[in-house]
Amino acid sequence: MSFDRKAARSVARGFLAAALVIVGFAVAPVRAASFQPLEIVTKNGVQVFSVEMATTEEEKQTGLMYRKELADGKGMLFDFNPEQEVSMWMKNTYVSLDMIFIRADGRILRIAENTEPLSTKIISSKGPARAVLEVVAGTAQKYGIRPGDRVGHPLFGSK
């Protein structure tokens, strides 16, 4: 019986490639499936964002983890229906965020500004929230977004 080194290397490379693909899928960040427009009505006017929806448990658990950047005007909207006390953290999240906690009526309940990347510190809604909008840190201050401002999106029965 002869040993063909070329064939053995080819088989080994095939196994290695398959293993890398499987591992790649296992650690690749989950991306929310759809982008939707969202508006926030402030004293300074209407601010429009393009948001990814996090509705499944997997999307909500992963959120914006592992992302190296988040563009101005982009964000992720987490749906926590029914309205409830919500707790978030920044584990495996490299980008500092503003977390905007929104009540079921579409009014902003609370804003946690300039969150600390990679922190496991719990960030609470401090009251019942239907959703959380995560945007790049500094967004709330830049656009004058405040508690009580109205969010326009189908999740809240508007826009």
Residue pairs with C-beta under 8 A, 6 or more apart in sequence:
29 62
29 65
29 66
29 67
30 58
30 59
30 62
31 52
32 52
32 53
32 54
32 55
32 59
32 76
33 52
33 53
33 59
34 52
34 53
35 50
35 51
35 52
35 53
36 50
36 51
36 53
36 77
36 153
36 154
37 48
37 49
37 50
37 51
37 153
37 159
38 48
38 49
38 50
38 51
38 75
38 77
38 133
38 151
38 152
38 153
38 159
39 46
39 47
39 48
39 49
39 151
39 152
39 153
39 159
40 46
40 47
40 49
40 100
40 108
40 143
40 145
40 149
40 150
40 151
40 152
41 149
41 150
41 151
41 152
42 143
42 144
42 145
42 146
42 149
43 144
43 146
44 143
44 144
46 152
47 143
47 145
48 73
49 73
49 74
49 75
49 133
49 135
50 73
50 74
50 75
51 74
51 75
51 76
51 77
51 133
51 153
52 74
52 75
52 76
52 77
53 59
53 76
53 77
53 79
54 60
54 62
54 63
54 76
54 77
54 78
54 79
55 79
60 78
60 79
60 80
63 76
63 78
63 88
63 93
63 134
64 70
64 76
64 93
64 95
64 97
64 134
65 91
65 92
65 93
66 92
66 93
66 94
67 93
67 94
67 95
68 94
68 95
69 95
70 95
70 97
70 135
70 136
71 136
72 136
72 139
74 135
74 136
75 133
75 134
75 135
75 136
75 139
76 133
76 134
77 131
77 132
77 133
77 134
77 153
77 155
78 86
78 131
78 132
78 133
78 134
79 130
79 131
79 155
80 86
80 129
80 130
80 131
80 132
81 130
81 155
82 104
82 130
83 103
83 104
83 128
83 129
83 130
84 128
84 129
85 124
85 125
85 127
85 128
85 129
86 101
86 124
86 125
86 129
86 132
87 122
87 123
87 124
87 125
88 99
88 112
88 122
88 123
88 132
89 119
89 120
89 121
89 122
89 123
90 97
90 115
90 116
90 117
90 118
90 119
90 120
90 121
90 123
91 118
91 119
91 120
92 118
93 115
93 117
93 118
94 117
94 118
95 117
95 136
95 137
96 114
96 115
96 116
96 117
96 136
96 137
97 115
97 134
97 135
97 136
97 137
98 111
98 112
98 113
98 114
98 115
98 134
98 135
98 136
98 137
98 138
98 139
98 140
98 145
99 111
99 112
99 115
99 123
99 132
99 133
99 134
100 108
100 110
100 111
100 132
100 133
100 134
100 135
100 140
100 145
100 151
101 108
101 109
101 110
101 111
101 112
101 125
101 126
101 127
101 129
101 131
101 132
102 108
102 109
102 129
102 130
102 131
102 132
102 133
102 151
102 156
103 109
103 127
103 128
103 129
103 130
104 128
104 130
104 156
105 156
106 150
106 151
106 152
106 153
106 156
106 157
106 158
107 147
107 148
107 149
107 150
107 151
108 145
108 146
108 147
108 148
108 149
108 150
108 151
109 125
109 126
109 127
109 128
109 129
109 147
110 125
110 126
110 127
110 129
110 147
111 140
111 145
111 146
111 147
112 123
113 137
113 138
113 140
113 141
114 137
114 138
115 123
115 137
125 132
130 155
130 156
131 155
131 156
133 151
139 145
140 146
150 158
152 158
152 159
153 159
